[in-house]
Amino acid sequence: MGTKSTSKAVYLESAPIYPSDNICGIRFSYAVDLHGKLRVQLVPTGKATALVPSYLDWTTVVVRLQITTSPSKFRFGMSFAQNYGGEAAVDDVQFLSCNLCTFETNLCSWKSPVKNSSTQVAWRRSVSLSGALPPMDHTTLSVYGTYIFVDGLYNSGKDSQLVSRTIKNDDVCSVEFALYMYGG
């Protein structure tokens, strides 16, 4: 990433990103005080989005990207309040491949096998509007998103599995997920 500055703002830009790079998002952690404004933007196509001040604490976010212009760049911009300055920090920046599964339209390649319904229960897709927990979808941060869900209310003593596709020895992978658990 390269740095550019103006009289009251500093920008940090990524190397060029092309549609063929198969990038769908960026994950990073940031901290910014109350006197500065940290913004993120996909240039040249996206509008800048201000991040919430997080003074004295790191906040990790995922920003979804739709790369349609070749080349594009991801930009962090920090502008400073007059007479106060301001500070911001960014760490652990990671571009995400399009293999991300949000469960918005299907289970992707995940399976929920049930061999014996008297001892096992299946995971299913759910929407927050159905009255199920959690109160909102993690991907869309709204009640209209979809996530996978397993309910133990009438399934006491049963097991549930969520199984990924086969991972080969030469696959480079890590698994990250958001978990909302109630009770238990």
C-alpha positions as CSV (number, residue, x, y, z in Angstrom):
1,M,0.0,0.0,0.0
2,G,1.2,3.5,-0.7
3,T,0.6,6.7,1.2
4,K,-0.6,10.1,-0.2
5,S,-1.4,13.2,1.8
6,T,-3.1,16.6,1.4
7,S,-3.1,19.5,3.9
8,K,-5.8,17.9,6.1
9,A,-6.0,14.3,5.0
10,V,-3.8,11.2,4.6
11,Y,-4.7,8.3,2.3
12,L,-3.4,4.7,2.3
13,E,-4.1,2.8,-0.9
14,S,-3.8,-0.8,-1.9
15,A,-2.0,-2.1,-4.9
16,P,-4.3,-2.4,-8.0
17,I,-7.1,-5.0,-7.7
18,Y,-8.6,-6.5,-10.9
19,P,-11.9,-8.3,-11.3
20,S,-10.0,-11.5,-12.2
21,D,-8.4,-11.4,-8.7
22,N,-11.6,-12.9,-7.3
23,I,-11.7,-10.5,-4.4
24,C,-15.1,-10.0,-2.7
25,G,-14.2,-8.2,0.5
26,I,-11.5,-6.9,2.9
27,R,-11.2,-7.5,6.6
28,F,-9.2,-5.2,8.9
29,S,-9.0,-3.9,12.4
30,Y,-8.9,-0.2,13.2
31,A,-8.9,2.2,16.1
32,V,-9.7,5.9,15.6
33,D,-10.1,8.7,18.2
34,L,-13.0,11.1,18.3
35,H,-11.1,14.0,16.6
36,G,-10.4,12.3,13.3
37,K,-12.5,10.7,10.6
38,L,-11.4,7.4,9.1
39,R,-13.1,6.5,5.8
40,V,-12.8,3.5,3.5
41,Q,-13.4,3.6,-0.2
42,L,-13.1,1.5,-3.3
43,V,-11.6,3.8,-5.9
44,P,-12.5,4.9,-8.5
45,T,-16.1,3.4,-8.2
46,G,-17.2,3.5,-4.6
47,K,-18.3,6.4,-2.3
48,A,-16.4,6.8,0.9
49,T,-17.8,5.3,4.1
50,A,-17.0,6.7,7.5
51,L,-16.0,4.3,10.2
52,V,-17.3,4.7,13.8
53,P,-14.8,6.1,16.3
54,S,-13.4,3.4,18.5
55,Y,-11.1,5.3,20.8
56,L,-8.9,3.0,23.0
57,D,-10.3,-0.2,21.4
58,W,-9.7,-2.2,18.2
59,T,-12.7,-2.8,16.0
60,T,-12.6,-5.5,13.3
61,V,-14.8,-5.1,10.3
62,V,-15.5,-6.8,6.9
63,V,-16.3,-4.6,4.0
64,R,-17.9,-6.3,0.9
65,L,-16.3,-5.2,-2.4
66,Q,-17.7,-5.4,-5.9
67,I,-14.7,-5.0,-8.2
68,T,-16.2,-3.9,-11.6
69,T,-13.6,-1.4,-12.8
70,S,-10.2,-2.5,-13.8
71,P,-8.0,-1.6,-12.0
72,S,-9.5,-0.6,-8.6
73,K,-7.8,0.3,-5.3
74,F,-9.0,0.1,-1.7
75,R,-8.3,3.3,0.1
76,F,-8.2,4.3,3.8
77,G,-8.6,8.0,4.3
78,M,-8.0,9.9,7.5
79,S,-9.1,13.6,7.8
80,F,-8.3,15.6,10.9
81,A,-10.4,18.0,12.8
82,Q,-9.1,21.6,13.0
83,N,-7.3,22.4,16.2
84,Y,-7.4,18.9,17.5
85,G,-5.5,16.7,15.1
86,G,-6.6,13.1,15.5
87,E,-5.2,9.6,15.4
88,A,-6.0,6.4,13.7
89,A,-4.5,2.9,13.4
90,V,-5.2,0.1,11.0
91,D,-3.9,-3.5,11.4
92,D,-4.4,-7.0,10.1
93,V,-5.6,-6.1,6.6
94,Q,-6.7,-9.1,4.6
95,F,-8.4,-9.3,1.2
96,L,-11.1,-12.0,1.1
97,S,-11.7,-14.4,-1.8
98,C,-15.1,-15.0,-3.3
99,N,-15.3,-18.3,-1.6
100,L,-17.1,-16.6,1.3
101,C,-20.4,-18.3,2.2
102,T,-23.0,-15.9,3.8
103,F,-25.9,-18.4,3.6
104,E,-28.0,-15.6,2.0
105,T,-29.2,-17.8,-0.9
106,N,-28.2,-21.4,0.0
107,L,-25.9,-23.6,2.1
108,C,-23.0,-23.3,-0.4
109,S,-21.1,-26.5,-0.1
110,W,-21.9,-27.1,3.5
111,K,-24.0,-30.2,4.5
112,S,-26.0,-31.0,7.6
113,P,-26.3,-34.8,7.6
114,V,-28.9,-36.5,9.7
115,K,-28.7,-40.3,9.8
116,N,-31.0,-40.8,12.7
117,S,-33.7,-38.3,13.4
118,S,-34.2,-39.6,17.0
119,T,-30.6,-38.6,17.9
120,Q,-29.7,-35.8,15.4
121,V,-31.2,-32.5,14.2
122,A,-30.4,-30.7,10.9
123,W,-29.1,-27.1,10.5
124,R,-31.4,-24.9,8.4
125,R,-31.4,-21.5,6.8
126,S,-33.4,-18.9,8.8
127,V,-34.4,-15.2,8.7
128,S,-34.5,-13.0,11.8
129,L,-38.1,-12.1,11.0
130,S,-39.1,-15.7,11.8
131,G,-38.8,-14.9,15.5
132,A,-35.6,-17.0,15.8
133,L,-32.4,-15.8,17.4
134,P,-30.3,-13.9,16.7
135,P,-32.2,-10.7,16.2
136,M,-30.3,-9.8,13.0
137,D,-28.2,-11.3,10.2
138,H,-24.4,-10.9,10.7
139,T,-23.7,-10.4,7.0
140,T,-26.3,-7.7,6.2
141,L,-26.6,-6.3,9.8
142,S,-30.4,-6.3,9.3
143,V,-33.4,-8.4,10.0
144,Y,-33.7,-9.3,6.3
145,G,-30.6,-11.3,6.0
146,T,-30.3,-15.1,6.2
147,Y,-28.1,-17.3,8.4
148,I,-28.0,-21.0,9.3
149,F,-29.7,-22.0,12.5
150,V,-30.2,-25.0,14.7
151,D,-32.8,-25.1,17.4
152,G,-32.4,-27.1,20.6
153,L,-35.8,-26.2,22.2
154,Y,-37.5,-29.5,21.1
155,N,-34.3,-31.4,20.4
156,S,-32.8,-31.8,23.9
157,G,-30.1,-34.5,24.0
158,K,-29.7,-34.6,20.2
159,D,-26.5,-33.7,18.2
160,S,-26.1,-31.5,15.1
161,Q,-23.3,-31.4,12.6
162,L,-22.4,-28.9,9.9
163,V,-19.8,-30.4,7.5
164,S,-17.6,-28.6,5.0
165,R,-16.6,-29.8,1.6
166,T,-13.5,-32.1,1.5
167,I,-10.3,-30.2,2.3
168,K,-7.3,-31.6,0.4
169,N,-3.8,-31.7,1.9
170,D,-2.5,-29.0,-0.5
171,D,-5.5,-26.6,0.2
172,V,-4.6,-23.4,2.0
173,C,-7.4,-22.5,4.2
174,S,-8.6,-21.0,7.4
175,V,-12.1,-21.0,8.7
176,E,-13.6,-17.9,10.3
177,F,-17.2,-17.6,11.4
178,A,-19.6,-15.5,13.5
179,L,-21.4,-17.4,16.3
180,Y,-24.5,-16.4,18.2
181,M,-25.4,-18.9,20.9
182,Y,-28.3,-18.6,23.3
183,G,-28.7,-20.8,26.3
184,G,-26.8,-24.1,26.6
